[in-house]
């Protein structure tokens, strides 16, 4: 009887050892890991499981790269890991970490260029992005399509800018091919230049086509466009002026000021959005030649100077009541 009991001891010990190994193996895979807070983690392109495991250990996401690699090979089902930036939650288990980098939970990062943002501010916005690399020059005015663009951490600013400019070229080509008959501009570049004025002159989407129609009328009739934003552009490169326009600036002669020249300025004064380009290529049929603010963020339009002067007086009255001057 005693010998029988002694013969069972190695079996029991082996069973306990096996149970301990299984507990370690599975427990270490599904229990919480060492991450003290939510952490972003980048899987490089074409990275191997071994290199990712080593990187996870080095960044404190897992306790052991070798154990992670072993468990992953036996328990993961063989799904590939994906390149990108991922958010690893606080205390994520090795199993959870692997499922994240095998899945579609890549962090997405965006940069937005609002309609009417001038190129100097596009430059500043891209240069201020901490997730981008390299430097760029200020892009030519009107070369960037306002939109929201997805970016990747570590991507070059030049690559992002190129996407923005390619989008504008593609959009302008597409819209020019669908332009209306008898429009006042004769080339895509002229369309872009006029669209930039339309973009800066109204913040109301519903007004874009009538503003485009008004300026188209003035172009056809050889009347100065007299668009205030064209006075400001040579002074600030499109940034807000922050004060009233001076009389000397209204009279200034340069390649942009449409108060001292007939026709379009030499180029765009901002980066117009798709809707403003479409408005120039499909302007409203209108007799309007003048417009003035109406106090609500929009404008009052008129076809005669007499009507316009009356509307200007109303606008001055509104401004006086507001205490503007």
C-alpha positions as CSV (number, residue, x, y, z in Angstrom):
1,X,0.0,0.0,0.0
2,X,2.8,2.4,0.9
3,X,4.6,1.6,-2.3
4,X,1.5,2.3,-4.3
5,X,1.1,5.7,-2.7
6,X,4.8,6.5,-3.4
7,X,4.2,5.5,-7.0
8,X,1.4,8.0,-7.3
9,X,3.4,11.0,-6.1
10,X,5.3,11.5,-9.4
11,X,2.0,11.4,-11.3
12,X,0.5,13.9,-9.0
13,X,3.5,16.2,-9.2
14,X,3.5,16.0,-12.9
15,X,-0.2,16.8,-13.0
16,X,0.4,19.8,-10.7
17,X,3.3,20.9,-12.8
18,X,1.2,20.6,-16.0
19,X,-1.6,22.5,-14.4
20,X,0.8,25.2,-13.3
21,X,2.2,25.5,-16.8
22,X,-1.3,25.7,-18.3
23,X,-2.3,28.3,-15.7
24,X,0.8,30.3,-16.5
25,X,0.4,29.9,-20.3
26,X,-3.3,30.9,-20.5
27,X,-3.4,33.2,-17.5
28,X,-0.5,35.2,-18.8
29,X,-2.4,35.6,-22.1
30,X,-5.7,36.8,-20.8
31,X,-4.9,38.6,-17.6
32,X,-4.2,42.4,-17.4
33,X,-0.9,43.6,-18.7
34,X,1.5,46.3,-17.3
35,X,0.2,49.4,-19.2
36,X,-0.5,52.1,-16.6
37,X,-2.5,54.3,-19.1
38,X,-4.0,54.3,-22.5
39,X,-1.1,54.4,-24.9
40,X,-0.7,54.8,-28.7
41,X,1.5,52.1,-30.4
42,X,2.8,52.1,-34.0
43,X,3.2,48.9,-36.0
44,X,5.6,49.7,-38.8
45,X,5.0,48.6,-42.4
46,X,6.0,44.9,-43.0
47,X,6.9,44.4,-39.3
48,X,7.3,40.8,-38.1
49,X,5.6,39.3,-35.1
50,X,9.0,39.1,-33.4
51,X,9.9,42.7,-34.0
52,X,6.5,43.9,-32.8
53,X,6.7,41.8,-29.7
54,X,10.1,43.3,-28.9
55,X,8.7,46.8,-29.5
56,X,5.8,46.1,-27.2
57,X,8.1,44.9,-24.4
58,X,10.4,47.9,-24.9
59,X,7.4,50.3,-24.6
60,X,6.1,48.6,-21.5
61,X,2.9,47.1,-23.0
62,X,3.8,43.5,-22.2
63,X,6.1,41.8,-19.7
64,X,7.9,39.4,-22.1
65,X,8.4,39.5,-25.8
66,X,9.3,35.8,-26.1
67,X,6.2,34.7,-24.1
68,X,4.0,37.0,-26.2
69,X,5.4,35.6,-29.4
70,X,4.9,32.0,-28.2
71,X,1.4,32.5,-27.1
72,X,0.5,34.5,-30.2
73,X,1.7,31.7,-32.5
74,X,-0.2,29.0,-30.6
75,X,-3.4,30.9,-29.7
76,X,-4.0,33.6,-32.3
77,X,-5.2,31.6,-35.2
78,X,-2.5,32.9,-37.5
79,X,-4.2,36.2,-38.5
80,X,-1.7,38.8,-39.7
81,X,-0.8,41.9,-37.8
82,X,-1.5,45.3,-39.5
83,X,0.6,48.3,-39.9
84,X,-0.6,51.6,-38.4
85,X,-1.1,53.4,-35.1
86,X,-3.3,51.8,-32.5
87,X,-4.6,52.8,-29.1
88,X,-3.7,50.2,-26.5
89,X,-6.0,50.6,-23.4
90,X,-4.7,50.7,-19.8
91,X,-4.0,47.2,-18.5
92,X,-4.7,45.6,-21.9
93,X,-3.9,41.8,-21.8
94,X,-1.5,40.4,-24.4
95,X,-4.5,38.7,-26.0
96,X,-6.3,42.1,-26.3
97,X,-3.2,43.8,-27.6
98,X,-2.8,41.2,-30.4
99,X,-6.5,41.4,-31.4
100,X,-6.1,45.2,-31.6
101,X,-3.1,45.1,-33.9
102,X,-4.7,42.3,-36.0
103,X,-8.0,44.3,-36.3
104,X,-9.2,47.5,-37.7
105,X,-8.8,49.7,-34.7
106,X,-6.2,51.9,-36.2
107,X,-6.2,55.4,-34.9
108,X,-7.2,57.9,-37.5
109,X,-5.8,61.4,-37.6
110,X,-7.1,64.3,-39.7
111,X,-6.2,67.8,-40.7
112,X,-8.9,70.2,-42.0
113,X,-8.5,73.1,-44.4
114,X,-11.7,75.2,-44.1
115,X,-13.2,76.8,-47.2
116,X,-11.5,80.2,-47.7
117,X,-8.3,79.4,-45.8
118,X,-5.4,81.3,-47.4
119,X,-2.2,79.4,-48.2
120,X,-0.2,81.0,-45.5
121,X,-2.5,79.6,-42.9
122,X,-2.6,76.2,-44.6
123,X,1.2,76.2,-44.3
124,X,1.0,77.2,-40.6
125,X,-1.6,74.5,-39.9
126,X,0.6,71.8,-41.5
127,X,3.7,72.9,-39.9
128,X,2.0,72.9,-36.5
129,X,0.9,69.2,-36.9
130,X,3.2,67.3,-34.5
131,X,2.5,64.0,-36.2
132,X,3.9,65.1,-39.5
133,X,7.6,65.3,-40.6
134,X,9.7,67.5,-42.8
135,X,9.1,71.1,-44.0
136,X,7.2,72.7,-46.8
137,X,7.1,76.0,-48.6
138,X,3.9,78.1,-48.5
139,X,1.9,76.6,-51.4
140,X,0.7,78.8,-54.3
141,X,-2.6,80.5,-53.4
142,X,-5.6,78.6,-54.7
143,X,-3.7,75.3,-55.2
144,X,-5.2,73.5,-52.1
145,X,-8.7,72.1,-52.1
146,X,-10.4,72.8,-48.7
147,X,-11.4,69.5,-47.2
148,X,-10.6,67.1,-44.3
149,X,-7.7,64.9,-45.0
150,X,-6.6,61.8,-43.2
151,X,-2.9,61.8,-42.2
152,X,-0.6,59.2,-40.7
153,X,1.8,59.7,-37.9
154,X,5.3,60.2,-39.3
155,X,4.0,61.1,-42.8
156,X,5.8,63.9,-44.5
157,X,4.1,67.3,-44.7
158,X,5.0,67.4,-48.4
159,X,3.1,64.2,-49.1
160,X,0.0,65.6,-47.3
161,X,0.3,68.9,-49.2
162,X,0.6,67.1,-52.5
163,X,-2.7,65.2,-51.8
164,X,-4.4,68.5,-51.1
165,X,-3.1,70.0,-54.3
166,X,-3.9,66.9,-56.4
167,X,-7.4,67.1,-55.0
168,X,-7.7,70.7,-56.2
169,X,-6.4,69.9,-59.7
170,X,-8.7,67.0,-60.0
171,X,-11.7,69.0,-58.8
172,X,-11.0,72.0,-61.0
173,X,-10.6,69.8,-64.1
174,X,-13.8,68.0,-63.3
175,X,-15.9,71.1,-62.7
176,X,-14.4,73.0,-65.7
177,X,-15.5,70.2,-68.0
178,X,-19.1,70.7,-66.8
179,X,-19.1,74.5,-66.9
180,X,-22.2,76.4,-68.0
181,X,-22.5,78.3,-71.3
182,X,-21.6,82.0,-71.6
183,X,-19.7,82.3,-68.3
184,X,-17.6,85.3,-67.7
185,X,-14.3,83.4,-67.2
186,X,-12.3,81.9,-70.0
187,X,-10.0,79.4,-68.3
188,X,-9.8,77.2,-65.2
189,X,-7.3,79.6,-63.6
190,X,-9.7,82.6,-64.1
191,X,-12.5,80.5,-62.6
192,X,-10.3,79.7,-59.5
193,X,-9.4,83.4,-59.2
194,X,-13.0,84.6,-59.3
195,X,-14.1,81.7,-57.0
196,X,-11.7,82.9,-54.4
197,X,-13.3,86.3,-54.4
198,X,-16.8,84.7,-54.1
199,X,-15.5,82.6,-51.2
200,X,-14.3,85.6,-49.3
201,X,-17.2,87.8,-50.0
202,X,-20.0,85.7,-48.6
203,X,-20.3,83.2,-45.7
204,X,-23.8,82.2,-46.7
205,X,-23.9,79.1,-49.0
206,X,-27.2,80.3,-50.5
207,X,-25.6,83.5,-51.7
208,X,-22.7,82.0,-53.6
209,X,-24.3,81.8,-57.0
210,X,-25.8,85.3,-56.9
211,X,-22.5,86.8,-55.8
212,X,-20.8,84.9,-58.6
213,X,-23.5,86.2,-61.0
214,X,-22.9,89.8,-59.8
215,X,-19.2,89.7,-60.3
216,X,-19.7,87.9,-63.7
217,X,-21.9,90.9,-64.7
218,X,-19.2,93.4,-63.7
219,X,-16.5,91.5,-65.6
220,X,-18.6,91.4,-68.8
221,X,-19.4,95.1,-68.5
222,X,-15.8,96.2,-67.7
223,X,-16.8,97.5,-64.3
224,X,-14.2,97.3,-61.5
225,X,-15.0,94.4,-59.2
226,X,-14.4,96.5,-56.1
227,X,-14.1,93.4,-53.8
228,X,-12.8,94.4,-50.3
229,X,-10.9,91.1,-49.8
230,X,-8.7,92.0,-52.8
231,X,-7.5,95.1,-50.9
232,X,-6.6,93.1,-47.8
233,X,-4.8,90.2,-49.5
234,X,-1.6,92.1,-50.4
235,X,-1.4,93.4,-46.9
236,X,-1.9,90.2,-44.9
237,X,-1.7,87.4,-47.5
238,X,-5.3,86.6,-46.6
239,X,-5.2,86.7,-42.9
240,X,-7.8,88.9,-41.1
241,X,-6.9,92.6,-41.2
242,X,-8.1,93.2,-37.7
243,X,-9.1,96.8,-38.4
244,X,-11.0,98.9,-40.9
245,X,-9.5,99.4,-44.4
246,X,-7.8,102.7,-44.8
247,X,-8.5,105.1,-47.7
248,X,-4.9,104.8,-48.8
249,X,-5.3,101.1,-49.0
250,X,-8.4,101.4,-51.2
251,X,-6.5,103.6,-53.6
252,X,-3.4,101.4,-53.6
253,X,-2.3,100.2,-57.0
254,X,-1.1,96.6,-57.2
255,X,-1.9,93.3,-58.9
256,X,-4.7,92.4,-56.5
257,X,-6.7,95.5,-55.6
258,X,-9.8,95.5,-57.7
259,X,-10.6,99.0,-56.6
260,X,-7.8,100.3,-58.7
261,X,-8.0,97.9,-61.7
262,X,-10.6,96.5,-64.1
263,X,-10.9,92.8,-64.3
264,X,-9.6,89.9,-62.2
265,X,-6.6,90.1,-59.9
266,X,-3.4,88.3,-61.0
267,X,-4.4,85.2,-59.1
268,X,-6.5,83.7,-56.3
269,X,-6.6,85.5,-52.9
270,X,-7.5,82.3,-51.0
271,X,-8.2,78.6,-51.5
272,X,-11.8,78.4,-52.6
273,X,-14.0,75.4,-51.9
274,X,-15.8,73.3,-54.4
275,X,-19.1,75.1,-54.0
276,X,-17.6,78.5,-54.8
277,X,-15.9,77.1,-57.9
278,X,-19.2,75.6,-59.0
279,X,-21.0,78.9,-58.4
280,X,-18.6,80.7,-60.7
281,X,-19.1,78.0,-63.4
282,X,-22.9,78.1,-62.9
283,X,-23.7,81.6,-61.7
284,X,-27.2,82.8,-61.0
285,X,-29.0,84.7,-63.7
286,X,-29.2,88.1,-62.1
287,X,-29.1,91.8,-63.0
288,X,-27.3,92.6,-59.8
289,X,-24.2,94.8,-60.0
290,X,-23.9,95.9,-56.4
291,X,-24.2,94.4,-52.9
292,X,-23.8,95.5,-49.3
293,X,-24.1,93.8,-46.0
294,X,-27.6,93.5,-44.5
295,X,-26.6,93.1,-40.9
296,X,-27.5,89.4,-40.6
297,X,-24.4,88.0,-42.2
298,X,-25.8,88.2,-45.7
299,X,-26.1,90.9,-48.3
300,X,-28.7,93.1,-50.1
301,X,-28.3,93.0,-53.9
302,X,-29.2,95.7,-56.4
303,X,-28.9,96.5,-60.1
304,X,-28.7,100.3,-60.0
305,X,-26.3,102.6,-58.2
306,X,-29.3,104.5,-56.7
307,X,-30.7,101.3,-55.1
308,X,-27.2,100.5,-53.9
309,X,-26.7,103.9,-52.3
310,X,-30.0,103.5,-50.4
311,X,-28.9,100.1,-49.2
312,X,-25.5,101.5,-48.1
313,X,-27.3,104.1,-46.0
314,X,-29.4,101.4,-44.3
315,X,-26.2,99.5,-43.5
316,X,-24.5,102.6,-42.1
317,X,-27.6,103.1,-39.9
318,X,-27.3,99.5,-38.6
319,X,-23.6,99.9,-37.8
320,X,-24.3,103.2,-36.0
321,X,-26.9,101.5,-33.9
322,X,-24.4,98.8,-33.1
323,X,-21.8,101.3,-32.0
324,X,-19.3,100.4,-34.7
325,X,-18.5,104.0,-35.2
